[in-house]
């Protein structure tokens, strides 16, 4: 049987990176406010991009051999979170109300989905170590 242990180092590095990315996203959301002017585009991009980006770097530091997997998974989180958030916003508010509000629900949902997915990744990668128990042949 495989014995599973929890890798606190991996969890800590990925989770801390995800939380730092989410804090950067939240700061940009706060600084953009309700403004959707072209001067705010950089902040709006960071809102949807910072958490998966930071999570990638945390994962790459925790497990250097899994960089390609980290890139794929973090890109998938980024890619699908924005679509799910946009769909929920449109279903809840409607297209006209969402546009009128400056898509505030979309940006908040994206930040939430990014953080939850990245913390889920941290938990999964920390539990993903399987070790084969060694048997002592020399008794």
N, C-alpha and C positions, 0 to 999 in steps of 0.2 A: 504494500500500500504506500501511497504517497503521503508524506507528512507535510502539512502546510504551516508555515509560520508567517507572521506579519512582519514586513520589512518597514520599520519605522523611519529609517533614513529615506527610502524612496518616497514613502507617503509624505513625509515632512517637506522634502524638496519640491515635489510636484504640487502639494497643497499650498505651501507658502507662495510659490510662484503664481498659482491660480488666484489666490487671495490678493496678492500684490497687483496682478493684472486687473482684477475686478475693482480694486481701489483706484487704480489709474483710470479705468473706465468711468467709475462713479464721479471722480473729480472732473473729467471731461464733460460728463452729462450735466453736472452742476454748473460748470463754467459756461457751457453753451446756453443753458437756460432754455427759454422758448425761442431763441433766435435761430433761424435757419438761413442766415445770410452766407454768402460765399466765404466770408472771413472765418466762419465757424465750421467749414467742411473738414478741416483737419481734426478738430475735436470730435466731430460726429463720426469720423472714420475710426478714431481711437476707441470710441465707445463700443463698437462692434468687433474690433480687432485685438484689443489689448489682452483680454483674458486668455484666448487660445494661444496667442503669441508668447505670452509669459509662461504659460503652461508648457509649451514646447521646450523652452529653454530650461525650465525646471526638470523636465523629463530627460532632456539631452544630458544634463549634468548628472542626474541620478543614475541613468543607464545609458552610457555612451554607445553601446552596441545596438540600441533600439532607436537611433535617430530617424531612420526612414519610417518606421512605424509611428513614432511620435509625430513626425511631419504629416503623415497621412491622417492620423486620428484627429490631430488638432485642426487641420484644414477641414476635415469633415464636420467637426463641432462648429467651427466658424461658419461654414457654408450652410449647414442645415438649421442652425439656430436663427439665422436671419430670416430664412423662409418661414419657419414655424412661427416666429414672432410676428412677421408681417401678416400671415394668414389669420392668426388669432386676433390681431388688432382689427383686421378688416371684418371678421365675423362679429366681434364684440361691438365695435364702434360704428362700422360702416365706412365706406370710402370717403364720403364728404366730411364726416366728423373727424376721421383720422387725419385728413389733410388739414382741416381747420385747426386741429390741436398741435400741429407741427410734428405729428407722429411720436408724441411723448410716450405713449403706451408701448409702441414698437421698440424704442430704445431701452426702456426699462425691462421689457420682457427679454430682449436680446441679452442684456447684461445678466439677468437672472438665469436664463437657460445656459449661457456660456459658463457661468460659475458652477451651476449644478452639474453640468456635464463634465467639467474639468475636475471637480472634486470626486465625481464618480470614477473618472479615469485614475485619479490618484489612489483611490481605494482599491480599484481593480488591479493596478500594477503592484501595489504593496502586498496584495494577497496572491499575486500570480507567481510566487516562487514555490516550486515543488522540489522537494529533496527526497531522494531515495534513502531510506534508512540503511545505515551500514550495519552489516552483521560482523561480528568478531569471529574470525576463523581460527584464531589462535587462543584457545582457552587453556 
